[in-house]
Amino acid sequence: MNSSNRTALIIGGGIIGCSIAFELLRAGIKCTLIDKGALNKEASTAAAGMLGAQVEIHHPGAFYDLCKWSQQLYRNWTEDLLETGGISPQYIDKGILRAALTEEDELELLSRLPWIHNAEWLTAKEMRAIEPCLSHEIRGGLSFQQDHQVHPVHLALALQASIHKLGCDIREWTPAFGLIERNGRIQGVRTAEGELLADQVIIASGAWSSALTEPFGLKLSLFPVKGQCISLRTAAPVISSTVFTKGCYIVPKQDGSMIIGATQEECGYDKRCQASVIGTLHTAATKLLPELEQAEFVSTWAGLRPGTPDDLPYIGRFETIPGLIMAAGHYRNGILLAPATGLLIKQLVMEEPTGINLTPFTPDRVLTPLQQIN
Ligand SMILES: Cc1cc2nc3c(=O)[nH]c(=O)nc-3n(C[C@H](O)[C@H](O)[C@H](O)COP(=O)(O)OP(=O)(O)OC[C@H]3O[C@@H](n4cnc5c(N)ncnc54)[C@H](O)[C@@H]3O)c2cc1C
């Protein structure tokens, strides 16, 4: 089948679903993208936008390699989005300073040096030479100059404009109620507007993804991990790099605001913000950047990261269900992993060799032997 005859149906219009649509459309595959609400109103636009392949990862391995690969794809990918849809995702190539405030944290950071790439240990004085407003309590830290950032809201707008331009059939307010299996193959989904059929069905429904596979006996462990954030503004900029310490990061944006995040709470699908939690975040941020004590309050919000038991995403086909591909569970790194995920899913759909070995990320890894046989 040549690519222009192939069809794909993507369930979920967050950053992951939109990135997949972008790559499939660029490859000439006809795409339908459905979302239960409006596009990009869940985890993807609650994010801070760090591309933290170095800062976020605490040990070497397949996940670190995936993160680094996606990070390398990022700059060109955002340029492609700007060229296609006319909207900039606001890629900022300033790095991240990861400061230690305790001896324990300092030792943990130093233990990463033997294997981490593109990182340099800086003394407290050297860190303050780069960011003079950093607290005098910092003990030093790591500088990750390759860990850049985007603005997630602008990234979402850039992706939406690009897939619209490439002819994606976008259907908002269209929840998928269930998968359609015929002749031993997944062929589409049921919606309130009727059946939608395609050669390939891709689940990219974030923290909601397991509801669709469960009726087939496939209990994919995927759960929401709430993150509360606060945004502040100061009269004049106090940092130009992202600054990060254990339990708190501060990401400066082009509009002069700073995103401070984020909590990690396993409390179901609750997106409410609590004043006490936001107060604790503000205190943690002030410890790192004392100037934030008197900063102007802009807003608070919360989003639900798609968590998995081993913190690895599910990217790949199910061995036992032809026609179904999974792209979910990106937890804390879905913004970073968007270009790699889009490309990998395109390669699977086109039956091309994948850019990396997908075995560590196969959704089959969490199924019991009984589920795998059935
Ligand atoms: C506070 C916070 C800070 C973060 N910071 C960063 C960061 O700095 N860097 C980074 O890389 N990552 C970050 N993340 C993680 C990142 O946001 C997520 O990993 C990523 O957004 C997941 O994208 P997604 O498209 O899988 O999920 P989502 O954005 O949640 O999208 C899933 C979509 O599927 C739709 N859907 C669900 N069920 C159905 C259905 N049955 N039918 C149709 N549609 C359905 C939903 O409506 C939703 O639009 C952060 C997350 C949070 C919450």
The ligand as a Gaussian input file, in Angstrom:
#p B3LYP/6-31G(d) Opt

LIG

0 1
 C        2.813000      20.481000      35.924000
 C        3.470000      19.727000      34.812000
 C        4.728000      20.129000      34.366000
 C        5.334000      19.446000      33.315000
 N        6.530000      19.905000      32.828000
 C        7.124000      19.271000      31.792000
 C        8.331000      19.761000      31.243000
 O        8.856000      20.783000      31.692000
 N        8.909000      19.084000      30.205000
 C        8.338000      17.945000      29.685000
 O        8.917000      17.351000      28.763000
 N        7.157000      17.464000      30.168000
 C        6.550000      18.094000      31.206000
 N        5.370000      17.620000      31.719000
 C        4.845000      16.346000      31.212000
 C        4.054000      16.537000      29.923000
 O        3.181000      17.622000      30.069000
 C        3.267000      15.253000      29.585000
 O        4.111000      14.132000      29.597000
 C        2.635000      15.379000      28.201000
 O        1.870000      16.555000      28.114000
 C        1.753000      14.190000      27.879000
 O        1.131000      14.472000      26.641000
 P       -0.090000      13.607000      26.117000
 O       -0.457000      14.142000      24.799000
 O        0.269000      12.146000      26.246000
 O       -1.222000      13.841000      27.222000
 P       -2.320000      15.003000      27.367000
 O       -1.755000      16.323000      27.091000
 O       -2.966000      14.788000      28.694000
 O       -3.330000      14.689000      26.199000
 C       -4.160000      13.550000      26.183000
 C       -5.387000      13.928000      25.387000
 O       -6.205000      12.754000      25.202000
 C       -7.558000      13.151000      25.295000
 N       -8.374000      11.967000      25.584000
 C       -8.350000      11.212000      26.702000
 N       -9.230000      10.199000      26.601000
 C       -9.835000      10.318000      25.387000
 C      -10.837000       9.575000      24.699000
 N      -11.422000       8.499000      25.222000
 N      -11.219000       9.998000      23.463000
 C      -10.653000      11.094000      22.890000
 N       -9.705000      11.838000      23.509000
 C       -9.282000      11.438000      24.735000
 C       -7.557000      14.202000      26.391000
 O       -8.708000      15.045000      26.332000
 C       -6.260000      14.962000      26.101000
 O       -6.466000      16.088000      25.264000
 C        4.706000      18.302000      32.737000
 C        3.430000      17.921000      33.179000
 C        2.813000      18.636000      34.199000
 C        1.427000      18.222000      34.632000

